[in-house]
Every structure is written in structure tokens, then in C-alpha cells.
């Protein structure tokens, strides 16, 4: 990749980061509504999400390991 192409990709990453930041607020608002409506089911889902997030983190760690 050329330096200009890398710079364009970095700008895209910045744009994605800005949108994701705003979208995370939406996800937290959904979580608040769900917790009020059905706390037990919501917390069970949060635990499952956390388990899957940990699996993803482990896979990313393996991806980053030297070959």
C-alpha cells in the first residue's frame, strides 16, 4: 500500500470510530430499557454477551501472536 492509501484507510477508521461511539450510546440506552422491563433476562443476556466477547478477545490475541 502507498502512504496515501494508508492515510485514506486511517481516515475511514476514524470515521468508523466516530459513528461507533455514537451508536454505543444507543446500545446502552437499549440496555437500560431492557433492564427496567425484564432484569433477569437482560442480565442473562449480558452474561452471554460477555462470554462471547471474551472468546473474541482470545481469538484476537491468537491472531496477534507471531507465526
Helices and strands as residue ranges (DSSP letters): H 3-37, H 39-64
